[in-house]
Amino acid sequence: MALLALTHDLLGDAIEVATVDHGLRAEAAEECALVARVCSDRGIACRVLNVSVEDGNVQDRARAARYAALGKWAQARELAAIATAHHADDQAETLLMRLNRGSGLAGLAGIRSSTMIAGCAVPVLRPLLGFRKQELRDLVERLGIPFAEDPSNRDQSYDRVRIRRALEAADWIDPVALARSASHLEEAEQALQLVADQLWEDAAVIGDARVAVPVGPTRDTSARLVARAIAILGGEISHGEVAAFLKAADRRGNIAGVLVERRGDRFICTPEPPRRSG
């Protein structure tokens, strides 16, 4: 609601709103109707997007369904960008969760200030990452805009909620400072990706069922190059997983259906040979 009010004040009638009903709670339909009523009062076009969430990790699957629906909607409406209301507290929680999991740089960069949805040409922007949740709540209350609380935000079966409660108890931790650190890490992540992209352009060789890439100046850049080669050969894996593989493997090993061999200053990637029967 804070994002709605701020963007409407800034851009006026140039905005449109979408709100997503994941079908997971009976109250969701009324919450979406609340967004639609606020938009109607302000003369803003609003669309309720109904999605189905696949079995598995509920929060991850809901997020995937939500972004897929938003991307499809934004492209159909020929919108310039999608803006979401992630804030500094969200970023701090994400950074701590990923530190606790031992994530690499890509994970520690946290919630990106801008990103893309797979299969969608419309960028996702997150303009509120520098604001605390309470600041945004105070704004909405001053403006007299109604809002709803998602009960899953209090469900401590989720890692994020437990991290949130720990942050609330540690008043010496500054979520805005953590969000700034995540921003610095995002810049470092972008710089490493630029290095990897340049190495790819300069030295990657794509052949018939074979991709050769240079060994990068760091394990991280090598992993980005090998992950890209694996994707070309039909595998699917994050460069963080490839980095762990490169650290553990000697000079040859299989990952995501691809044989990776280091030969001198290059990695040679080919489809994994079929296993022998018997």
C-alpha positions in Angstrom: 0.0 0.0 0.0 2.9 2.4 0.7 4.4 1.6 -2.7 1.0 2.2 -4.3 0.6 5.6 -2.6 4.2 6.7 -3.4 4.2 5.7 -7.0 0.7 7.2 -7.6 1.9 10.5 -6.1 5.0 10.4 -8.3 3.6 9.1 -11.6 -0.1 9.7 -11.3 -2.2 7.9 -13.9 0.8 6.3 -15.6 0.7 3.4 -13.1 -1.3 0.2 -13.0 -1.6 -2.3 -10.1 -1.8 -6.0 -9.9 -2.5 -8.0 -6.7 -2.0 -11.7 -6.5 -4.3 -14.3 -4.9 -2.3 -17.5 -4.4 -5.4 -19.4 -3.3 -3.7 -20.5 -0.1 -5.9 -18.7 2.4 -9.6 -17.9 2.5 -8.9 -14.3 3.4 -6.7 -13.7 0.4 -9.7 -12.9 -1.9 -10.9 -10.1 0.5 -7.3 -8.8 0.8 -7.1 -8.5 -3.0 -10.5 -6.9 -3.1 -9.2 -4.3 -0.5 -6.4 -3.4 -2.9 -8.9 -3.1 -5.8 -11.1 -0.8 -3.7 -8.2 1.5 -2.9 -7.2 1.6 -6.5 -10.7 2.3 -7.6 -10.9 5.2 -5.1 -7.8 6.7 -6.7 -8.8 6.0 -10.3 -6.0 3.4 -10.8 -6.4 0.4 -13.0 -6.1 -2.8 -10.9 -6.1 -6.4 -11.9 -6.4 -9.4 -9.5 -4.2 -12.3 -10.6 -5.3 -15.7 -9.5 -2.5 -18.3 -9.4 -2.1 -22.0 -8.4 0.8 -22.9 -6.2 2.5 -26.3 -6.8 3.3 -28.7 -4.0 6.7 -28.3 -2.3 8.2 -25.4 -0.4 5.1 -23.2 -0.2 6.9 -19.8 0.0 9.3 -20.6 -2.9 6.5 -22.0 -5.1 4.2 -19.1 -4.3 7.0 -16.7 -5.2 7.6 -18.4 -8.5 3.9 -18.4 -9.4 3.5 -14.8 -8.3 6.4 -13.5 -10.5 5.4 -15.6 -13.5 1.9 -14.1 -13.3 3.2 -10.6 -12.8 5.6 -10.9 -15.7 2.8 -12.2 -18.0 0.5 -9.4 -16.9 3.1 -6.7 -17.3 4.1 -7.8 -20.8 0.4 -8.0 -21.9 -0.1 -4.4 -20.6 3.1 -3.3 -22.3 4.3 -1.8 -19.0 7.8 -0.3 -18.6 8.6 -2.0 -15.3 7.3 -3.9 -12.4 7.9 -2.4 -8.9 7.7 -4.5 -5.7 7.7 -3.2 -2.2 10.6 -5.1 -0.6 12.2 -3.0 2.1 15.3 -2.8 4.3 13.9 -5.3 6.9 13.2 -7.8 4.1 16.8 -7.3 2.9 18.3 -7.7 6.3 16.4 -11.0 6.9 17.5 -12.3 3.5 21.1 -11.5 4.1 21.1 -13.2 7.6 19.3 -16.2 6.3 21.9 -16.7 3.5 24.9 -16.0 5.8 23.5 -18.8 8.0 23.4 -21.1 5.0 26.9 -20.3 4.0 25.8 -18.8 0.7 28.3 -17.4 -1.9 28.4 -13.9 -3.2 25.4 -14.3 -5.4 23.3 -15.3 -2.4 24.7 -12.6 -0.1 23.8 -9.9 -2.6 20.3 -10.5 -1.3 17.2 -9.1 -2.9 18.4 -7.4 -6.1 17.5 -3.7 -6.6 16.6 -4.7 -10.1 16.2 -8.1 -11.8 14.4 -9.9 -14.6 11.8 -12.6 -14.6 12.6 -15.7 -16.7 10.9 -15.4 -20.1 9.8 -11.7 -19.4 11.3 -8.6 -21.0 9.9 -6.3 -18.3 12.4 -5.5 -15.5 11.5 -5.8 -11.8 12.5 -2.7 -9.7 12.6 -2.5 -5.9 12.7 1.2 -5.0 12.0 0.8 -1.3 15.0 -1.3 -0.2 16.4 1.7 1.8 13.3 2.1 3.9 12.3 0.4 7.1 9.0 -1.5 7.3 7.9 0.7 10.1 8.5 3.9 8.1 6.2 2.5 5.3 3.6 1.4 7.8 3.7 4.9 9.4 3.2 6.5 6.0 0.1 4.3 5.2 -1.4 5.1 8.6 -0.8 8.9 8.2 -2.5 8.7 4.8 -5.4 6.7 6.2 -5.0 3.9 3.7 -6.3 0.5 4.9 -4.0 -2.5 4.8 -3.9 -6.2 5.7 -1.4 -8.3 7.6 -0.4 -11.6 6.2 -0.6 -14.2 9.0 2.3 -16.2 7.5 4.5 -13.3 8.7 3.9 -14.6 12.2 4.3 -18.3 11.4 7.6 -19.4 13.1 7.7 -22.6 11.1 9.3 -20.5 8.4 13.0 -19.6 8.6 12.4 -16.0 7.6 10.0 -15.5 10.5 12.4 -16.9 13.0 15.1 -14.6 11.7 12.7 -11.7 11.9 12.0 -12.4 15.6 15.7 -12.7 16.3 16.3 -9.3 14.6 13.6 -7.7 16.6 15.2 -9.0 19.8 18.7 -7.8 18.8 18.1 -4.0 18.9 21.8 -3.4 18.4 21.6 -4.7 14.8 20.7 -2.0 12.2 18.7 -3.5 9.3 19.4 -0.5 7.1 23.1 -1.0 7.6 22.7 -4.7 6.7 20.7 -3.6 3.6 23.6 -1.3 2.6 26.0 -4.2 2.9 23.8 -6.3 0.7 23.9 -3.4 -1.8 27.7 -3.3 -1.8 27.7 -7.1 -2.3 25.3 -6.7 -5.2 27.8 -4.3 -6.9 30.6 -6.8 -6.3 28.4 -9.6 -7.8 27.7 -7.4 -10.9 31.5 -6.7 -11.3 32.3 -10.4 -11.2 29.6 -11.2 -13.7 31.0 -8.5 -16.0 34.4 -10.2 -15.8 32.9 -13.6 -16.6 30.9 -12.2 -19.5 34.0 -10.6 -21.0 36.0 -13.8 -20.6 33.2 -15.7 -22.3 33.1 -13.3 -25.2 36.9 -13.4 -25.6 37.6 -17.1 -25.2 34.6 -19.4 -25.0 34.5 -22.0 -27.8 31.2 -23.7 -28.5 31.4 -26.8 -30.6 29.3 -29.9 -31.4 28.3 -31.2 -28.0 31.4 -29.5 -26.5 32.0 -26.2 -24.8 35.4 -25.0 -23.8 35.8 -22.0 -21.4 38.9 -20.4 -19.9 39.9 -20.8 -16.3 39.0 -17.5 -14.6 41.1 -15.4 -12.3 39.0 -16.7 -9.3 37.0 -19.8 -8.6 33.8 -17.7 -8.7 34.4 -16.4 -12.3 35.4 -20.0 -13.4 32.2 -21.3 -11.9 30.1 -18.7 -13.8 31.7 -19.7 -17.1 31.3 -23.4 -16.4 27.7 -23.0 -15.3 27.0 -21.1 -18.6 28.6 -23.9 -20.5 26.5 -26.5 -18.6 23.4 -24.6 -19.5 24.3 -24.7 -23.2 24.7 -28.5 -22.9 21.2 -28.8 -21.4 22.1 -28.9 -17.7 20.6 -26.6 -15.0 22.7 -25.5 -12.0 23.7 -22.4 -10.1 27.2 -21.1 -10.4 27.4 -21.3 -6.6 26.9 -25.1 -6.9 29.5 -25.2 -9.6 31.9 -23.3 -7.4 31.5 -25.9 -4.7 32.0 -28.7 -7.3 35.2 -27.1 -8.6 36.6 -26.7 -5.1 35.9 -30.4 -4.3 36.7 -32.0 -7.7 40.3 -32.6 -8.8 40.6 -32.0 -12.5 37.6 -34.1 -13.8 34.1 -34.8 -12.6 30.4 -35.0 -13.5 27.8 -32.4 -12.5 24.3 -31.7 -13.8 24.7 -34.3 -16.5 27.9 -32.8 -17.8 31.5 -34.0 -17.7 33.8 -31.1 -16.7 37.6 -31.6 -17.3 40.3 -29.0 -16.6 43.0 -29.1 -19.3 45.6 -26.5 -18.7 44.0 -23.1 -18.7 40.6 -24.3 -20.0 37.6 -26.3 -18.8 36.3 -28.7 -21.4 32.6 -29.5 -20.9 30.8 -32.4 -22.7 27.7 -34.4 -22.0 28.2 -37.0 -19.3 28.9 -40.4 -21.0 26.3 -43.1 -20.5 26.8 -45.4 -17.5 27.9 -48.9 -18.3 25.2 -51.5 -17.5 25.9 -54.6 -15.5 
